[in-house]
Amino acid sequence: MAKRPQTLVFRRASLLGQGPGLYAVVVEGGKVGCVGPDAGLPAMTAARVIDCAGATLLPGLHDHHIHLPAYAASLRQVDCGPH
């Protein structure tokens, strides 16, 4: 019998690119199922809930080969590449 994928709910998370406020992110079967205001999320009794306590939830940090300093520097530079 195949194991049913676990549902994860990240609550009270700050999200990059979203307005101010806290958000909830539901992950089902390893994929983001929904994102919305934390206050609007119904109670989910079968889910593992992780309280982010206002911390920023970042996508992609499972890949250890990322260049955060280069990305941050690119945000302060003028893009002169082809468009």
PyMOL Python script that loads the backbone (N, CA, C, O; Angstrom):
from pymol import cmd

cmd.read_pdbstr("""\
ATOM      1  N   MET A   1       0.841  -1.173   0.000  1.00  0.00           N
ATOM      2  CA  MET A   1       0.000   0.000   0.000  1.00  0.00           C
ATOM      3  C   MET A   1       0.892   1.244   0.000  1.00  0.00           C
ATOM      4  O   MET A   1       1.799   1.352   0.826  1.00  0.00           O
ATOM      5  N   ALA A   2       0.646   2.174  -0.911  1.00  0.00           N
ATOM      6  CA  ALA A   2       1.438   3.399  -1.010  1.00  0.00           C
ATOM      7  C   ALA A   2       1.085   4.342   0.129  1.00  0.00           C
ATOM      8  O   ALA A   2      -0.076   4.484   0.510  1.00  0.00           O
ATOM      9  N   LYS A   3       2.122   4.982   0.660  1.00  0.00           N
ATOM     10  CA  LYS A   3       1.915   5.941   1.736  1.00  0.00           C
ATOM     11  C   LYS A   3       1.323   7.228   1.159  1.00  0.00           C
ATOM     12  O   LYS A   3       1.798   7.745   0.148  1.00  0.00           O
ATOM     13  N   ARG A   4       0.300   7.725   1.803  1.00  0.00           N
ATOM     14  CA  ARG A   4      -0.353   8.961   1.364  1.00  0.00           C
ATOM     15  C   ARG A   4       0.569  10.147   1.639  1.00  0.00           C
ATOM     16  O   ARG A   4       1.114  10.248   2.739  1.00  0.00           O
ATOM     17  N   PRO A   5       0.759  11.049   0.669  1.00  0.00           N
ATOM     18  CA  PRO A   5       1.622  12.212   0.889  1.00  0.00           C
ATOM     19  C   PRO A   5       1.106  13.074   2.039  1.00  0.00           C
ATOM     20  O   PRO A   5      -0.098  13.280   2.188  1.00  0.00           O
ATOM     21  N   GLN A   6       2.023  13.563   2.832  1.00  0.00           N
ATOM     22  CA  GLN A   6       1.660  14.401   3.971  1.00  0.00           C
ATOM     23  C   GLN A   6       1.340  15.819   3.510  1.00  0.00           C
ATOM     24  O   GLN A   6       1.974  16.347   2.596  1.00  0.00           O
ATOM     25  N   THR A   7       0.364  16.415   4.145  1.00  0.00           N
ATOM     26  CA  THR A   7       0.028  17.804   3.888  1.00  0.00           C
ATOM     27  C   THR A   7       0.727  18.661   4.925  1.00  0.00           C
ATOM     28  O   THR A   7       0.608  18.418   6.126  1.00  0.00           O
ATOM     29  N   LEU A   8       1.462  19.669   4.456  1.00  0.00           N
ATOM     30  CA  LEU A   8       2.134  20.612   5.338  1.00  0.00           C
ATOM     31  C   LEU A   8       1.449  21.962   5.225  1.00  0.00           C
ATOM     32  O   LEU A   8       1.077  22.384   4.129  1.00  0.00           O
ATOM     33  N   VAL A   9       1.284  22.634   6.340  1.00  0.00           N
ATOM     34  CA  VAL A   9       0.720  23.976   6.346  1.00  0.00           C
ATOM     35  C   VAL A   9       1.698  24.887   7.074  1.00  0.00           C
ATOM     36  O   VAL A   9       1.968  24.710   8.262  1.00  0.00           O
ATOM     37  N   PHE A  10       2.223  25.862   6.345  1.00  0.00           N
ATOM     38  CA  PHE A  10       3.080  26.877   6.942  1.00  0.00           C
ATOM     39  C   PHE A  10       2.179  28.053   7.280  1.00  0.00           C
ATOM     40  O   PHE A  10       1.573  28.645   6.386  1.00  0.00           O
ATOM     41  N   ARG A  11       2.083  28.401   8.566  1.00  0.00           N
ATOM     42  CA  ARG A  11       1.196  29.481   9.010  1.00  0.00           C
ATOM     43  C   ARG A  11       2.006  30.665   9.480  1.00  0.00           C
ATOM     44  O   ARG A  11       3.158  30.522   9.889  1.00  0.00           O
ATOM     45  N   ARG A  12       1.392  31.849   9.420  1.00  0.00           N
ATOM     46  CA  ARG A  12       1.977  33.103   9.895  1.00  0.00           C
ATOM     47  C   ARG A  12       3.348  33.353   9.276  1.00  0.00           C
ATOM     48  O   ARG A  12       4.306  33.679   9.977  1.00  0.00           O
ATOM     49  N   ALA A  13       3.433  33.194   7.935  1.00  0.00           N
ATOM     50  CA  ALA A  13       4.690  33.398   7.218  1.00  0.00           C
ATOM     51  C   ALA A  13       4.653  34.700   6.432  1.00  0.00           C
ATOM     52  O   ALA A  13       3.622  35.075   5.873  1.00  0.00           O
ATOM     53  N   SER A  14       5.777  35.375   6.397  1.00  0.00           N
ATOM     54  CA  SER A  14       5.957  36.521   5.526  1.00  0.00           C
ATOM     55  C   SER A  14       6.426  35.974   4.182  1.00  0.00           C
ATOM     56  O   SER A  14       7.238  35.050   4.145  1.00  0.00           O
ATOM     57  N   LEU A  15       5.926  36.530   3.075  1.00  0.00           N
ATOM     58  CA  LEU A  15       6.290  36.017   1.752  1.00  0.00           C
ATOM     59  C   LEU A  15       6.890  37.123   0.899  1.00  0.00           C
ATOM     60  O   LEU A  15       6.366  38.236   0.858  1.00  0.00           O
ATOM     61  N   LEU A  16       7.989  36.817   0.217  1.00  0.00           N
ATOM     62  CA  LEU A  16       8.598  37.779  -0.704  1.00  0.00           C
ATOM     63  C   LEU A  16       7.636  38.038  -1.857  1.00  0.00           C
ATOM     64  O   LEU A  16       7.003  37.112  -2.362  1.00  0.00           O
ATOM     65  N   GLY A  17       7.527  39.288  -2.268  1.00  0.00           N
ATOM     66  CA  GLY A  17       6.678  39.633  -3.400  1.00  0.00           C
ATOM     67  C   GLY A  17       5.211  39.809  -3.047  1.00  0.00           C
ATOM     68  O   GLY A  17       4.405  40.160  -3.908  1.00  0.00           O
ATOM     69  N   GLN A  18       4.860  39.570  -1.800  1.00  0.00           N
ATOM     70  CA  GLN A  18       3.485  39.769  -1.355  1.00  0.00           C
ATOM     71  C   GLN A  18       3.436  41.045  -0.528  1.00  0.00           C
ATOM     72  O   GLN A  18       4.466  41.546  -0.076  1.00  0.00           O
ATOM     73  N   GLY A  19       2.275  41.545  -0.341  1.00  0.00           N
ATOM     74  CA  GLY A  19       2.117  42.732   0.482  1.00  0.00           C
ATOM     75  C   GLY A  19       2.399  42.419   1.939  1.00  0.00           C
ATOM     76  O   GLY A  19       2.681  41.276   2.297  1.00  0.00           O
ATOM     77  N   PRO A  20       2.320  43.450   2.780  1.00  0.00           N
ATOM     78  CA  PRO A  20       2.532  43.208   4.202  1.00  0.00           C
ATOM     79  C   PRO A  20       1.449  42.305   4.760  1.00  0.00           C
ATOM     80  O   PRO A  20       0.340  42.242   4.229  1.00  0.00           O
ATOM     81  N   GLY A  21       1.771  41.628   5.801  1.00  0.00           N
ATOM     82  CA  GLY A  21       0.820  40.713   6.424  1.00  0.00           C
ATOM     83  C   GLY A  21       1.397  39.318   6.499  1.00  0.00           C
ATOM     84  O   GLY A  21       2.480  39.043   5.984  1.00  0.00           O
ATOM     85  N   LEU A  22       0.661  38.453   7.142  1.00  0.00           N
ATOM     86  CA  LEU A  22       1.097  37.072   7.297  1.00  0.00           C
ATOM     87  C   LEU A  22       0.239  36.164   6.427  1.00  0.00           C
ATOM     88  O   LEU A  22      -0.961  36.380   6.263  1.00  0.00           O
ATOM     89  N   TYR A  23       0.881  35.153   5.880  1.00  0.00           N
ATOM     90  CA  TYR A  23       0.226  34.270   4.925  1.00  0.00           C
ATOM     91  C   TYR A  23       0.328  32.819   5.367  1.00  0.00           C
ATOM     92  O   TYR A  23       1.151  32.463   6.211  1.00  0.00           O
ATOM     93  N   ALA A  24      -0.516  32.002   4.786  1.00  0.00           N
ATOM     94  CA  ALA A  24      -0.462  30.555   4.979  1.00  0.00           C
ATOM     95  C   ALA A  24      -0.160  29.925   3.634  1.00  0.00           C
ATOM     96  O   ALA A  24      -0.664  30.363   2.600  1.00  0.00           O
ATOM     97  N   VAL A  25       0.669  28.890   3.659  1.00  0.00           N
ATOM     98  CA  VAL A  25       1.022  28.152   2.449  1.00  0.00           C
ATOM     99  C   VAL A  25       0.738  26.679   2.715  1.00  0.00           C
ATOM    100  O   VAL A  25       1.244  26.110   3.682  1.00  0.00           O
ATOM    101  N   VAL A  26      -0.073  26.063   1.855  1.00  0.00           N
ATOM    102  CA  VAL A  26      -0.412  24.652   1.991  1.00  0.00           C
ATOM    103  C   VAL A  26       0.369  23.875   0.932  1.00  0.00           C
ATOM    104  O   VAL A  26       0.299  24.182  -0.258  1.00  0.00           O
ATOM    105  N   VAL A  27       1.111  22.866   1.383  1.00  0.00           N
ATOM    106  CA  VAL A  27       1.895  22.017   0.486  1.00  0.00           C
ATOM    107  C   VAL A  27       1.320  20.609   0.554  1.00  0.00           C
ATOM    108  O   VAL A  27       1.257  20.000   1.622  1.00  0.00           O
ATOM    109  N   GLU A  28       0.901  20.104  -0.600  1.00  0.00           N
ATOM    110  CA  GLU A  28       0.304  18.763  -0.670  1.00  0.00           C
ATOM    111  C   GLU A  28       1.068  17.929  -1.680  1.00  0.00           C
ATOM    112  O   GLU A  28       1.212  18.326  -2.836  1.00  0.00           O
ATOM    113  N   GLY A  29       1.557  16.783  -1.253  1.00  0.00           N
ATOM    114  CA  GLY A  29       2.286  15.900  -2.160  1.00  0.00           C
ATOM    115  C   GLY A  29       3.550  16.539  -2.716  1.00  0.00           C
ATOM    116  O   GLY A  29       3.951  16.232  -3.838  1.00  0.00           O
ATOM    117  N   GLY A  30       4.188  17.427  -1.945  1.00  0.00           N
ATOM    118  CA  GLY A  30       5.411  18.063  -2.378  1.00  0.00           C
ATOM    119  C   GLY A  30       5.228  19.273  -3.278  1.00  0.00           C
ATOM    120  O   GLY A  30       6.210  19.840  -3.755  1.00  0.00           O
ATOM    121  N   LYS A  31       3.984  19.678  -3.519  1.00  0.00           N
ATOM    122  CA  LYS A  31       3.712  20.836  -4.373  1.00  0.00           C
ATOM    123  C   LYS A  31       2.841  21.832  -3.630  1.00  0.00           C
ATOM    124  O   LYS A  31       1.990  21.454  -2.825  1.00  0.00           O
ATOM    125  N   VAL A  32       3.066  23.120  -3.914  1.00  0.00           N
ATOM    126  CA  VAL A  32       2.262  24.161  -3.267  1.00  0.00           C
ATOM    127  C   VAL A  32       0.819  24.026  -3.742  1.00  0.00           C
ATOM    128  O   VAL A  32       0.538  24.077  -4.940  1.00  0.00           O
ATOM    129  N   GLY A  33      -0.081  23.857  -2.796  1.00  0.00           N
ATOM    130  CA  GLY A  33      -1.492  23.704  -3.124  1.00  0.00           C
ATOM    131  C   GLY A  33      -2.215  25.033  -3.164  1.00  0.00           C
ATOM    132  O   GLY A  33      -2.991  25.296  -4.083  1.00  0.00           O
ATOM    133  N   CYS A  34      -1.963  25.881  -2.160  1.00  0.00           N
ATOM    134  CA  CYS A  34      -2.592  27.199  -2.137  1.00  0.00           C
ATOM    135  C   CYS A  34      -1.815  28.131  -1.227  1.00  0.00           C
ATOM    136  O   CYS A  34      -1.112  27.706  -0.311  1.00  0.00           O
ATOM    137  N   VAL A  35      -1.966  29.411  -1.508  1.00  0.00           N
ATOM    138  CA  VAL A  35      -1.345  30.478  -0.724  1.00  0.00           C
ATOM    139  C   VAL A  35      -2.412  31.529  -0.485  1.00  0.00           C
ATOM    140  O   VAL A  35      -3.139  31.897  -1.407  1.00  0.00           O
ATOM    141  N   GLY A  36      -2.510  32.009   0.727  1.00  0.00           N
ATOM    142  CA  GLY A  36      -3.500  33.029   1.008  1.00  0.00           C
ATOM    143  C   GLY A  36      -3.282  33.655   2.367  1.00  0.00           C
ATOM    144  O   GLY A  36      -2.385  33.249   3.105  1.00  0.00           O
ATOM    145  N   PRO A  37      -4.088  34.629   2.700  1.00  0.00           N
ATOM    146  CA  PRO A  37      -3.982  35.256   4.014  1.00  0.00           C
ATOM    147  C   PRO A  37      -4.143  34.212   5.110  1.00  0.00           C
ATOM    148  O   PRO A  37      -5.023  33.354   5.036  1.00  0.00           O
ATOM    149  N   ASP A  38      -3.299  34.287   6.117  1.00  0.00           N
ATOM    150  CA  ASP A  38      -3.325  33.287   7.179  1.00  0.00           C
ATOM    151  C   ASP A  38      -4.674  33.223   7.871  1.00  0.00           C
ATOM    152  O   ASP A  38      -5.144  32.142   8.226  1.00  0.00           O
ATOM    153  N   ALA A  39      -5.299  34.379   8.064  1.00  0.00           N
ATOM    154  CA  ALA A  39      -6.578  34.422   8.769  1.00  0.00           C
ATOM    155  C   ALA A  39      -7.683  33.709   7.995  1.00  0.00           C
ATOM    156  O   ALA A  39      -8.672  33.285   8.594  1.00  0.00           O
ATOM    157  N   GLY A  40      -7.536  33.569   6.671  1.00  0.00           N
ATOM    158  CA  GLY A  40      -8.585  32.958   5.865  1.00  0.00           C
ATOM    159  C   GLY A  40      -8.478  31.460   5.707  1.00  0.00           C
ATOM    160  O   GLY A  40      -9.319  30.853   5.044  1.00  0.00           O
ATOM    161  N   LEU A  41      -7.456  30.838   6.303  1.00  0.00           N
ATOM    162  CA  LEU A  41      -7.248  29.396   6.140  1.00  0.00           C
ATOM    163  C   LEU A  41      -8.100  28.620   7.131  1.00  0.00           C
ATOM    164  O   LEU A  41      -8.025  28.869   8.334  1.00  0.00           O
ATOM    165  N   PRO A  42      -8.906  27.685   6.649  1.00  0.00           N
ATOM    166  CA  PRO A  42      -9.704  26.881   7.577  1.00  0.00           C
ATOM    167  C   PRO A  42      -8.803  25.928   8.366  1.00  0.00           C
ATOM    168  O   PRO A  42      -7.691  25.624   7.934  1.00  0.00           O
ATOM    169  N   ALA A  43      -9.270  25.469   9.494  1.00  0.00           N
ATOM    170  CA  ALA A  43      -8.517  24.504  10.301  1.00  0.00           C
ATOM    171  C   ALA A  43      -8.364  23.200   9.529  1.00  0.00           C
ATOM    172  O   ALA A  43      -9.320  22.714   8.925  1.00  0.00           O
ATOM    173  N   MET A  44      -7.165  22.639   9.551  1.00  0.00           N
ATOM    174  CA  MET A  44      -6.887  21.377   8.854  1.00  0.00           C
ATOM    175  C   MET A  44      -6.341  20.402   9.886  1.00  0.00           C
ATOM    176  O   MET A  44      -5.187  20.510  10.301  1.00  0.00           O
ATOM    177  N   THR A  45      -7.160  19.462  10.295  1.00  0.00           N
ATOM    178  CA  THR A  45      -6.762  18.567  11.379  1.00  0.00           C
ATOM    179  C   THR A  45      -5.778  17.498  10.924  1.00  0.00           C
ATOM    180  O   THR A  45      -5.024  16.989  11.753  1.00  0.00           O
ATOM    181  N   ALA A  46      -5.749  17.131   9.624  1.00  0.00           N
ATOM    182  CA  ALA A  46      -4.885  16.064   9.150  1.00  0.00           C
ATOM    183  C   ALA A  46      -3.525  16.577   8.695  1.00  0.00           C
ATOM    184  O   ALA A  46      -2.706  15.795   8.212  1.00  0.00           O
ATOM    185  N   ALA A  47      -3.271  17.861   8.839  1.00  0.00           N
ATOM    186  CA  ALA A  47      -2.047  18.451   8.318  1.00  0.00           C
ATOM    187  C   ALA A  47      -1.007  18.631   9.420  1.00  0.00           C
ATOM    188  O   ALA A  47      -1.337  18.775  10.597  1.00  0.00           O
ATOM    189  N   ARG A  48       0.250  18.621   9.006  1.00  0.00           N
ATOM    190  CA  ARG A  48       1.341  19.008   9.899  1.00  0.00           C
ATOM    191  C   ARG A  48       1.460  20.522   9.780  1.00  0.00           C
ATOM    192  O   ARG A  48       1.686  21.040   8.687  1.00  0.00           O
ATOM    193  N   VAL A  49       1.311  21.231  10.884  1.00  0.00           N
ATOM    194  CA  VAL A  49       1.311  22.686  10.875  1.00  0.00           C
ATOM    195  C   VAL A  49       2.644  23.192  11.412  1.00  0.00           C
ATOM    196  O   VAL A  49       3.097  22.777  12.479  1.00  0.00           O
ATOM    197  N   ILE A  50       3.268  24.099  10.652  1.00  0.00           N
ATOM    198  CA  ILE A  50       4.521  24.721  11.062  1.00  0.00           C
ATOM    199  C   ILE A  50       4.247  26.209  11.233  1.00  0.00           C
ATOM    200  O   ILE A  50       3.861  26.892  10.284  1.00  0.00           O
ATOM    201  N   ASP A  51       4.450  26.707  12.454  1.00  0.00           N
ATOM    202  CA  ASP A  51       4.241  28.117  12.747  1.00  0.00           C
ATOM    203  C   ASP A  51       5.528  28.875  12.429  1.00  0.00           C
ATOM    204  O   ASP A  51       6.546  28.675  13.091  1.00  0.00           O
ATOM    205  N   CYS A  52       5.488  29.738  11.426  1.00  0.00           N
ATOM    206  CA  CYS A  52       6.668  30.497  11.008  1.00  0.00           C
ATOM    207  C   CYS A  52       6.899  31.732  11.870  1.00  0.00           C
ATOM    208  O   CYS A  52       7.955  32.358  11.773  1.00  0.00           O
ATOM    209  N   ALA A  53       5.938  32.095  12.708  1.00  0.00           N
ATOM    210  CA  ALA A  53       6.055  33.211  13.652  1.00  0.00           C
ATOM    211  C   ALA A  53       6.554  34.495  12.979  1.00  0.00           C
ATOM    212  O   ALA A  53       7.347  35.236  13.560  1.00  0.00           O
ATOM    213  N   GLY A  54       6.087  34.751  11.757  1.00  0.00           N
ATOM    214  CA  GLY A  54       6.436  35.978  11.054  1.00  0.00           C
ATOM    215  C   GLY A  54       7.714  35.904  10.232  1.00  0.00           C
ATOM    216  O   GLY A  54       8.053  36.866   9.542  1.00  0.00           O
ATOM    217  N   ALA A  55       8.427  34.793  10.287  1.00  0.00           N
ATOM    218  CA  ALA A  55       9.653  34.642   9.495  1.00  0.00           C
ATOM    219  C   ALA A  55       9.304  34.553   8.015  1.00  0.00           C
ATOM    220  O   ALA A  55       8.186  34.183   7.654  1.00  0.00           O
ATOM    221  N   THR A  56      10.264  34.893   7.161  1.00  0.00           N
ATOM    222  CA  THR A  56      10.043  34.865   5.722  1.00  0.00           C
ATOM    223  C   THR A  56      10.219  33.449   5.192  1.00  0.00           C
ATOM    224  O   THR A  56      11.227  32.797   5.465  1.00  0.00           O
ATOM    225  N   LEU A  57       9.245  32.983   4.441  1.00  0.00           N
ATOM    226  CA  LEU A  57       9.283  31.671   3.817  1.00  0.00           C
ATOM    227  C   LEU A  57       9.817  31.846   2.399  1.00  0.00           C
ATOM    228  O   LEU A  57       9.206  32.539   1.586  1.00  0.00           O
ATOM    229  N   LEU A  58      10.951  31.223   2.100  1.00  0.00           N
ATOM    230  CA  LEU A  58      11.609  31.379   0.801  1.00  0.00           C
ATOM    231  C   LEU A  58      11.505  30.088  -0.005  1.00  0.00           C
ATOM    232  O   LEU A  58      11.757  29.010   0.533  1.00  0.00           O
ATOM    233  N   PRO A  59      11.141  30.175  -1.274  1.00  0.00           N
ATOM    234  CA  PRO A  59      11.113  28.973  -2.110  1.00  0.00           C
ATOM    235  C   PRO A  59      12.517  28.625  -2.598  1.00  0.00           C
ATOM    236  O   PRO A  59      13.364  29.509  -2.728  1.00  0.00           O
ATOM    237  N   GLY A  60      12.761  27.384  -2.861  1.00  0.00           N
ATOM    238  CA  GLY A  60      13.995  26.967  -3.527  1.00  0.00           C
ATOM    239  C   GLY A  60      15.204  26.768  -2.654  1.00  0.00           C
ATOM    240  O   GLY A  60      16.275  26.470  -3.183  1.00  0.00           O
ATOM    241  N   LEU A  61      15.103  26.913  -1.358  1.00  0.00           N
ATOM    242  CA  LEU A  61      16.297  26.764  -0.541  1.00  0.00           C
ATOM    243  C   LEU A  61      16.667  25.303  -0.282  1.00  0.00           C
ATOM    244  O   LEU A  61      17.617  25.028   0.451  1.00  0.00           O
ATOM    245  N   HIS A  62      15.934  24.373  -0.870  1.00  0.00           N
ATOM    246  CA  HIS A  62      16.343  22.970  -0.792  1.00  0.00           C
ATOM    247  C   HIS A  62      17.537  22.713  -1.706  1.00  0.00           C
ATOM    248  O   HIS A  62      18.249  21.726  -1.523  1.00  0.00           O
ATOM    249  N   ASP A  63      17.768  23.589  -2.690  1.00  0.00           N
ATOM    250  CA  ASP A  63      18.896  23.481  -3.613  1.00  0.00           C
ATOM    251  C   ASP A  63      20.059  24.235  -2.990  1.00  0.00           C
ATOM    252  O   ASP A  63      20.017  25.460  -2.878  1.00  0.00           O
ATOM    253  N   HIS A  64      21.084  23.523  -2.588  1.00  0.00           N
ATOM    254  CA  HIS A  64      22.197  24.149  -1.881  1.00  0.00           C
ATOM    255  C   HIS A  64      23.128  24.916  -2.804  1.00  0.00           C
ATOM    256  O   HIS A  64      24.069  25.559  -2.338  1.00  0.00           O
ATOM    257  N   HIS A  65      22.877  24.858  -4.106  1.00  0.00           N
ATOM    258  CA  HIS A  65      23.735  25.579  -5.048  1.00  0.00           C
ATOM    259  C   HIS A  65      22.989  26.803  -5.569  1.00  0.00           C
ATOM    260  O   HIS A  65      22.550  26.838  -6.718  1.00  0.00           O
ATOM    261  N   ILE A  66      22.857  27.785  -4.719  1.00  0.00           N
ATOM    262  CA  ILE A  66      22.211  29.031  -5.113  1.00  0.00           C
ATOM    263  C   ILE A  66      23.170  30.180  -4.809  1.00  0.00           C
ATOM    264  O   ILE A  66      24.089  30.034  -4.004  1.00  0.00           O
ATOM    265  N   HIS A  67      22.955  31.291  -5.443  1.00  0.00           N
ATOM    266  CA  HIS A  67      23.853  32.432  -5.324  1.00  0.00           C
ATOM    267  C   HIS A  67      23.098  33.634  -4.771  1.00  0.00           C
ATOM    268  O   HIS A  67      22.823  34.588  -5.497  1.00  0.00           O
ATOM    269  N   LEU A  68      22.764  33.585  -3.484  1.00  0.00           N
ATOM    270  CA  LEU A  68      22.003  34.674  -2.883  1.00  0.00           C
ATOM    271  C   LEU A  68      22.740  36.011  -2.929  1.00  0.00           C
ATOM    272  O   LEU A  68      22.107  37.022  -3.234  1.00  0.00           O
ATOM    273  N   PRO A  69      24.048  36.072  -2.642  1.00  0.00           N
ATOM    274  CA  PRO A  69      24.716  37.382  -2.732  1.00  0.00           C
ATOM    275  C   PRO A  69      24.686  37.955  -4.155  1.00  0.00           C
ATOM    276  O   PRO A  69      24.505  39.160  -4.331  1.00  0.00           O
ATOM    277  N   ALA A  70      24.862  37.097  -5.174  1.00  0.00           N
ATOM    278  CA  ALA A  70      24.822  37.581  -6.564  1.00  0.00           C
ATOM    279  C   ALA A  70      23.417  38.065  -6.921  1.00  0.00           C
ATOM    280  O   ALA A  70      23.266  39.071  -7.615  1.00  0.00           O
ATOM    281  N   TYR A  71      22.407  37.364  -6.457  1.00  0.00           N
ATOM    282  CA  TYR A  71      21.033  37.786  -6.720  1.00  0.00           C
ATOM    283  C   TYR A  71      20.752  39.131  -6.046  1.00  0.00           C
ATOM    284  O   TYR A  71      20.161  40.023  -6.655  1.00  0.00           O
ATOM    285  N   ALA A  72      21.175  39.271  -4.796  1.00  0.00           N
ATOM    286  CA  ALA A  72      20.958  40.530  -4.082  1.00  0.00           C
ATOM    287  C   ALA A  72      21.665  41.681  -4.794  1.00  0.00           C
ATOM    288  O   ALA A  72      21.109  42.774  -4.904  1.00  0.00           O
ATOM    289  N   ALA A  73      22.887  41.446  -5.279  1.00  0.00           N
ATOM    290  CA  ALA A  73      23.619  42.487  -6.007  1.00  0.00           C
ATOM    291  C   ALA A  73      22.907  42.850  -7.304  1.00  0.00           C
ATOM    292  O   ALA A  73      22.911  44.013  -7.707  1.00  0.00           O
ATOM    293  N   SER A  74      22.299  41.871  -7.959  1.00  0.00           N
ATOM    294  CA  SER A  74      21.613  42.145  -9.230  1.00  0.00           C
ATOM    295  C   SER A  74      20.402  43.047  -9.044  1.00  0.00           C
ATOM    296  O   SER A  74      19.993  43.733  -9.980  1.00  0.00           O
ATOM    297  N   LEU A  75      19.833  43.055  -7.866  1.00  0.00           N
ATOM    298  CA  LEU A  75      18.673  43.906  -7.593  1.00  0.00           C
ATOM    299  C   LEU A  75      19.052  45.378  -7.501  1.00  0.00           C
ATOM    300  O   LEU A  75      18.194  46.253  -7.619  1.00  0.00           O
ATOM    301  N   ARG A  76      20.350  45.653  -7.287  1.00  0.00           N
ATOM    302  CA  ARG A  76      20.818  47.037  -7.158  1.00  0.00           C
ATOM    303  C   ARG A  76      21.526  47.523  -8.422  1.00  0.00           C
ATOM    304  O   ARG A  76      22.103  48.611  -8.419  1.00  0.00           O
ATOM    305  N   GLN A  77      21.494  46.738  -9.501  1.00  0.00           N
ATOM    306  CA  GLN A  77      22.208  47.101 -10.728  1.00  0.00           C
ATOM    307  C   GLN A  77      21.224  47.337 -11.859  1.00  0.00           C
ATOM    308  O   GLN A  77      20.071  46.908 -11.804  1.00  0.00           O
ATOM    309  N   VAL A  78      21.705  48.031 -12.890  1.00  0.00           N
ATOM    310  CA  VAL A  78      20.916  48.264 -14.087  1.00  0.00           C
ATOM    311  C   VAL A  78      21.133  47.090 -15.036  1.00  0.00           C
ATOM    312  O   VAL A  78      22.274  46.725 -15.319  1.00  0.00           O
ATOM    313  N   ASP A  79      20.049  46.498 -15.527  1.00  0.00           N
ATOM    314  CA  ASP A  79      20.138  45.390 -16.466  1.00  0.00           C
ATOM    315  C   ASP A  79      20.411  45.932 -17.878  1.00  0.00           C
ATOM    316  O   ASP A  79      19.561  46.603 -18.464  1.00  0.00           O
ATOM    317  N   CYS A  80      21.578  45.641 -18.408  1.00  0.00           N
ATOM    318  CA  CYS A  80      21.942  46.091 -19.747  1.00  0.00           C
ATOM    319  C   CYS A  80      21.943  44.944 -20.751  1.00  0.00           C
ATOM    320  O   CYS A  80      22.439  45.088 -21.868  1.00  0.00           O
ATOM    321  N   GLY A  81      21.392  43.815 -20.351  1.00  0.00           N
ATOM    322  CA  GLY A  81      21.366  42.644 -21.229  1.00  0.00           C
ATOM    323  C   GLY A  81      20.296  42.747 -22.286  1.00  0.00           C
ATOM    324  O   GLY A  81      19.515  43.699 -22.296  1.00  0.00           O
ATOM    325  N   PRO A  82      20.253  41.762 -23.189  1.00  0.00           N
ATOM    326  CA  PRO A  82      19.230  41.769 -24.240  1.00  0.00           C
ATOM    327  C   PRO A  82      17.837  41.568 -23.643  1.00  0.00           C
ATOM    328  O   PRO A  82      17.668  40.864 -22.647  1.00  0.00           O
ATOM    329  N   HIS A  83      16.864  42.188 -24.261  1.00  0.00           N
ATOM    330  CA  HIS A  83      15.487  42.070 -23.766  1.00  0.00           C
ATOM    331  C   HIS A  83      14.625  41.409 -24.777  1.00  0.00           C
ATOM    332  O   HIS A  83      13.431  41.220 -24.542  1.00  0.00           O
TER     333      HIS A  83
END
""", "prot")
cmd.dss("prot")
cmd.show_as("cartoon", "prot")
cmd.util.cbc("prot")
cmd.orient("prot")
